[in-house]
Amino acid sequence: GILSFVGCNANVDLDRLLSLYQDAINRSSSGDGDGDGGDDIQLSFVSIQFPDPHFKKSHVKRRVVTPALVKTLAKYMKEGDV
């Protein structure tokens, strides 16, 4: 399947949504519903619009781009992708 756009709270829902999408792809490609017949999904491009308006140190907890988000994105991307 091709997924062109996802709108969500990336720090809360992105990993869960991509996991659900992965499971759906695997179920549909295996044909028997066991969820292990497909390839892993891979993001080839990620665009974050207006990522961090909170540049002050006291607002670190409000930032969008966090180490956890980067780890989630890395889980679904090949090395060298944007």
N, C-alpha and C positions, 0 to 999 in steps of 0.2 A: 504494500500500500504506500501511497504517497501522502504525506502530511505536510501541508504548506504553511500553516499558521496555528499557533496555540497561544491563547491569551489566558493567563492565570497568575496567581501570586507565586512567582517562581521559587521563593524560599520555602513555601509551604507545600505546593502541589506538583511541581514539575516532575520530581522523581516518581511519584505515584502515577501521574498521567502517562509518562513514558513507559512505565512498567505495564500498565493496563493496555496500552497500545501494542507493546511487544507481545503480550499474551494473546491479544486478538489476532495479530499477524500470524503467530505460531499456530493457533487453532485453525485458522482458515487455510493455511498452507499445508497442514498435516492431513486434513480431511477427516480425521477420526476423533478430534477433540482432545487429544492428550497433551497438546501444547508444546511438543518438542520437535516439530517437523520443520520449522522455519529458521531462517537466518536471523541473527540479532539485528535490531534496527541500529542505524548509525545516523547521527545528525551530521550534515556536512557544512552547515552554516547556522550561526546563531546571531541574532541582532537584538540587542537590548536597548530600547528607546528611553532616553532620559534616566540613566541608571542610578546616579547618586547625587541628588540635590543636597544631601546632608553631609557637607564636607567637614564640619566641626567635629572634633574628637568626642564631644559630649553626645553626638548623635550617631555614634557607631552602630547602635542597635537598630537604627532605621535604614541602614544602607541596604541596597538591593544586591550589589555584587559583593558576596561574602565568600570566604573559603569553602563553605558548605555548598554554595551554588556552583562554584567552579568545579568542585569534586563531582557533583551530580552531572554537569555538562561533560566532563572528561570521561565519565562512565559510558556515555552514549556517542562519543566522537572518536574518530581516528586521529592519531598524532599528525599534526600539520594542518588539520582543517581549521577553518576560521570560526 
